């Protein structure tokens, strides 16, 4: 039985103090991102192309338009922002930096509020620094995790490491590939661990060196390195980052390419920030 006052599992309800906190976070974020040169965009709730961003299309909430073409509820904003700017707005705007404040939806009834920013032809270190500065403006100081999607892909394509084992961080299956340097790769955790890369094959060294360079270019107090982390969004192809504290994820982003457009962006999870503020009272 469904009672009149029930809401679907995974949906969000904010009222009173939590609603005020949400409004203040979004207002402060909008002011901050505008001060950094970002223009605001609100993308359509429905999209034809969400499946292109997800490894597992079962995450999408799907339905049909008037012509019976399949559409999805917005599950991710990044690809739509880039395509709207490059394909639809075209020459009507010169803006290359955009932000959005809106929810996304995942199957079956998961709702998540986000504050995101995308910088077309932008750099990884710039977008990671903007994400860190935004969290600082909200008085939230989590750990920054750096990774490189190219490393897991090269491990799978060139060295026979099971990609599913990497995605699930099944260490025994990863080491079962039999390469002597894998054990050290698994143990890398801090930027200092990247000083000597002579033990690794050239293609893995290139990916680790990119993480090392990014870490040196970001001024942040708490940084960890996770060479085996694999982001599940299809468009990420090189450097990625996450801000987390314990089991709580505050923001994630990185460098990517959609169609032929290189870009960098992040999404801050508003719900996690609200929970942090509520916890602090």
Secondary structure per residue as TSV (DSSP state, phi and psi in degrees):
chain	resnum	aa	ss	phi	psi
A	1	X	-	360.0	136.8
A	2	X	-	-106.5	120.4
A	3	X	-	-81.0	159.2
A	4	X	T	-61.2	-30.4
A	5	X	T	-91.9	-2.4
A	6	X	-	-75.1	148.3
A	7	X	-	-120.1	152.5
A	8	X	-	-60.5	146.2
A	9	X	T	-59.5	132.9
A	10	X	T	94.0	-12.4
A	11	X	-	-79.1	163.0
A	12	X	-	-112.4	139.4
A	13	X	-	-134.3	121.5
A	14	X	-	-122.8	136.1
A	15	X	-	-152.1	157.7
A	16	X	T	57.6	-124.9
A	17	X	H	-62.7	-42.3
A	18	X	H	-63.6	-38.0
A	19	X	H	-66.3	-38.1
A	20	X	H	-65.1	-42.6
A	21	X	H	-61.5	-43.8
A	22	X	H	-59.4	-46.9
A	23	X	H	-62.9	-40.1
A	24	X	H	-68.7	-40.7
A	25	X	H	-60.6	-47.1
A	26	X	H	-67.1	-37.2
A	27	X	H	-67.1	-44.9
A	28	X	H	-65.7	-38.8
A	29	X	H	-64.5	-42.1
A	30	X	H	-61.5	-45.6
A	31	X	H	-61.7	-43.4
A	32	X	H	-62.4	-49.2
A	33	X	H	-68.1	-35.9
A	34	X	H	-62.6	-38.0
A	35	X	H	-67.2	-21.4
A	36	X	T	-92.9	5.2
A	37	X	T	93.4	14.2
A	38	X	-	-90.1	141.3
A	39	X	E	-97.4	150.0
A	40	X	E	-90.6	146.7
A	41	X	-	-141.1	142.5
A	42	X	-	-118.4	113.5
A	43	X	-	-86.1	160.3
A	44	X	-	-60.8	149.2
A	45	X	S	-68.3	-29.9
A	46	X	E	-105.4	147.6
A	47	X	E	-146.2	147.0
A	48	X	S	-89.0	-14.5
A	49	X	-	-120.3	14.3
A	50	X	G	-61.3	-32.2
A	51	X	G	-62.4	-22.0
A	52	X	G	-71.8	-16.3
A	53	X	G	-96.2	-12.0
A	54	X	B	-117.2	135.4
A	55	X	S	-65.0	-36.3
A	56	X	-	-114.8	103.0
A	57	X	G	-65.5	-12.5
A	58	X	G	-66.8	-13.1
A	59	X	G	-74.0	-13.6
A	60	X	S	-89.0	145.2
A	61	X	-	-94.6	109.5
A	62	X	E	-111.4	148.2
A	63	X	E	-154.9	-170.7
A	64	X	E	-126.9	149.2
A	65	X	-	-87.2	-172.7
A	66	X	T	-64.3	-25.4
A	67	X	T	-95.7	11.4
A	68	X	S	69.3	20.6
A	69	X	-	-81.5	141.2
A	70	X	E	-72.7	131.6
A	71	X	E	-126.9	165.0
A	72	X	E	-129.1	149.8
A	73	X	E	-64.8	147.3
A	74	X	-	-57.6	113.6
A	75	X	S	-105.9	-14.7
A	76	X	-	-157.5	142.0
A	77	X	S	-99.3	-20.5
A	78	X	H	-58.6	-55.7
A	79	X	H	-61.8	-39.5
A	80	X	H	-65.0	-41.0
A	81	X	H	-60.0	-48.9
A	82	X	H	-63.4	-44.3
A	83	X	H	-70.5	-35.4
A	84	X	I	-63.9	-41.8
A	85	X	I	-68.0	-45.9
A	86	X	I	-82.7	-33.4
A	87	X	I	-100.7	-34.3
A	88	X	I	-101.8	-48.6
A	89	X	I	-75.2	-38.3
A	90	X	G	52.7	-124.2
A	91	X	G	-82.2	0.8
A	92	X	G	-76.0	-8.1
A	93	X	-	-146.5	145.6
A	94	X	-	-100.6	-3.0
A	95	X	-	-65.6	134.8
A	96	X	-	-116.8	-5.9
A	97	X	E	-122.7	125.9
A	98	X	E	-135.1	148.8
A	99	X	E	-132.5	161.0
A	100	X	E	-142.3	150.9
A	101	X	E	-132.1	102.4
A	102	X	E	-167.4	159.9
A	103	X	E	-86.3	159.6
A	104	X	E	-123.2	161.7
A	105	X	E	-132.9	134.2
A	106	X	E	-124.5	152.0
A	107	X	T	-65.4	140.9
A	108	X	T	-87.7	-40.0
A	109	X	T	-141.8	36.3
A	110	X	E	-86.7	126.2
A	111	X	E	-120.2	132.8
A	112	X	E	-140.1	123.8
A	113	X	E	-84.0	137.6
A	114	X	E	-133.4	152.6
A	115	X	E	-121.8	112.8
A	116	X	E	-122.3	161.2
A	117	X	E	-142.5	138.8
A	118	X	E	-129.9	132.7
A	119	X	E	-120.3	104.3
A	120	X	E	-68.1	127.3
A	121	X	T	62.8	20.8
A	122	X	-	-83.8	166.6
A	123	X	-	-96.6	154.9
A	124	X	H	-62.5	-47.6
A	125	X	H	-64.2	-35.5
A	126	X	H	-64.7	-45.6
A	127	X	H	-72.0	-36.0
A	128	X	H	-66.2	-38.9
A	129	X	H	-65.8	-38.3
A	130	X	H	-64.5	-41.8
A	131	X	H	-63.4	-42.7
A	132	X	H	-63.9	-41.6
A	133	X	H	-67.7	-35.8
A	134	X	H	-65.4	-44.9
A	135	X	H	-61.7	-38.9
A	136	X	H	-63.3	-40.4
A	137	X	H	-63.1	-27.3
A	138	X	T	-90.5	4.9
A	139	X	T	61.1	41.0
A	140	X	-	-123.1	127.0
A	141	X	-	-130.3	72.5
A	142	X	-	-81.3	-177.4
A	143	X	E	-83.5	140.2
A	144	X	E	-97.5	124.8
A	145	X	E	-109.0	128.7
A	146	X	E	-111.5	140.3
A	147	X	E	-150.1	175.1
A	148	X	E	-142.0	111.8
A	149	X	H	-60.6	-25.8
A	150	X	H	-63.1	-29.2
A	151	X	H	-67.7	-53.8
A	152	X	H	-57.8	-38.0
A	153	X	H	-66.2	-40.5
A	154	X	H	-69.4	-35.6
A	155	X	H	-59.5	-41.0
A	156	X	H	-74.1	-41.7
A	157	X	H	-80.6	-34.9
A	158	X	H	-105.8	-24.7
A	159	X	H	-124.4	9.6
A	160	X	-	70.8	21.1
A	161	X	-	-82.9	133.5
A	162	X	-	-65.9	118.3
A	163	X	H	-64.2	-34.8
A	164	X	H	-64.0	-34.6
A	165	X	H	-66.4	-37.1
A	166	X	H	-67.3	-44.3
A	167	X	H	-59.6	-36.9
A	168	X	T	-94.4	0.9
A	169	X	T	52.7	47.5
A	170	X	-	-87.3	93.5
A	171	X	H	-61.6	-42.1
A	172	X	H	-60.8	-41.0
A	173	X	H	-69.7	-32.9
A	174	X	H	-66.3	-47.7
A	175	X	H	-68.3	-21.6
A	176	X	T	-64.5	-14.1
A	177	X	T	-64.7	-19.9
A	178	X	-	89.4	7.3
A	179	X	-	-86.6	132.8
A	180	X	T	-63.5	-30.7
A	181	X	T	-82.2	-8.4
A	182	X	H	-64.4	-36.1
A	183	X	H	-62.5	-41.4
A	184	X	H	-68.4	-37.0
A	185	X	H	-60.3	-41.0
A	186	X	H	-64.1	-31.9
A	187	X	H	-82.8	-11.2
A	188	X	-	-63.1	127.7
A	189	X	-	-140.0	-26.7
A	190	X	S	-121.2	157.1
A	191	X	G	-56.4	-32.7
A	192	X	G	-64.2	-24.4
A	193	X	G	-69.8	-8.8
A	194	X	G	-98.2	7.8
A	195	X	S	-66.2	-43.9
A	196	X	-	-113.4	112.4
A	197	X	-	-113.1	14.8
A	198	X	T	-65.8	-20.2
A	199	X	T	-75.8	-20.4
A	200	X	S	-94.5	155.1
A	201	X	-	-61.4	158.8
A	202	X	H	-57.7	-44.9
A	203	X	H	-66.4	-33.6
A	204	X	H	-74.9	-38.1
A	205	X	H	-59.5	-40.6
A	206	X	H	-59.6	-45.3
A	207	X	H	-65.6	-40.1
A	208	X	H	-68.4	-37.8
A	209	X	H	-63.7	-35.2
A	210	X	H	-64.4	-39.8
A	211	X	H	-63.9	-43.9
A	212	X	H	-59.6	-43.6
A	213	X	H	-64.6	-40.7
A	214	X	H	-64.3	-42.5
A	215	X	H	-61.9	-37.4
A	216	X	H	-70.3	-25.0
A	217	X	H	-92.3	-2.2
A	218	X	-	-115.0	119.8
A	219	X	-	-88.4	95.9
A	220	X	-	-146.8	143.0
A	221	X	S	-70.9	-46.2
A	222	X	-	-116.1	106.4
A	223	X	E	-128.3	132.6
A	224	X	E	-123.0	159.7
A	225	X	E	-120.5	134.1
A	226	X	-	-134.0	85.0
A	227	X	T	-62.4	-23.0
A	228	X	T	-97.1	-0.2
A	229	X	-	-65.8	137.8
A	230	X	-	-124.7	112.4
A	231	X	-	-76.7	137.7
A	232	X	-	-87.4	-7.4
A	233	X	B	-77.3	130.3
A	234	X	T	-64.1	-29.1
A	235	X	T	-77.7	-16.9
A	236	X	E	-69.0	133.5
A	237	X	E	-132.4	-15.1
A	238	X	E	-135.8	-114.3
A	239	X	E	-74.0	137.5
A	240	X	E	-136.3	162.0
A	241	X	E	-145.3	160.1
A	242	X	E	-142.0	147.5
A	243	X	E	-112.7	121.9
A	244	X	E	-142.9	162.5
A	245	X	E	-145.0	109.4
A	246	X	T	64.2	-125.5
A	247	X	T	-93.9	2.2
A	248	X	E	-97.6	123.1
A	249	X	E	-96.6	126.0
A	250	X	E	-99.6	-35.4
A	251	X	E	-159.5	154.7
A	252	X	E	-150.4	150.7
A	253	X	E	-177.2	-169.2
A	254	X	E	160.9	-168.9
A	255	X	E	-90.7	146.1
A	256	X	E	-156.8	174.1
A	257	X	E	-138.6	124.9
A	258	X	E	-118.1	122.3
A	259	X	T	57.4	-116.9
A	260	X	T	-108.8	7.9
A	261	X	E	-95.2	114.9
A	262	X	E	-77.3	142.6
A	263	X	E	-158.9	174.8
A	264	X	E	-145.0	145.8
A	265	X	E	-163.3	175.6
A	266	X	E	-150.8	161.0
A	267	X	E	-128.1	124.3
A	268	X	E	-93.6	131.5
A	269	X	E	-87.2	102.2
A	270	X	H	-58.1	-40.2
A	271	X	H	-60.3	-38.7
A	272	X	H	-66.7	-38.8
A	273	X	H	-65.9	-40.3
A	274	X	H	-62.4	-45.2
A	275	X	H	-60.3	-39.7
A	276	X	H	-62.2	-45.4
A	277	X	H	-65.7	-40.4
A	278	X	H	-65.0	-38.2
A	279	X	H	-64.1	-38.8
A	280	X	H	-76.7	-14.9
A	281	X	-	77.2	360.0
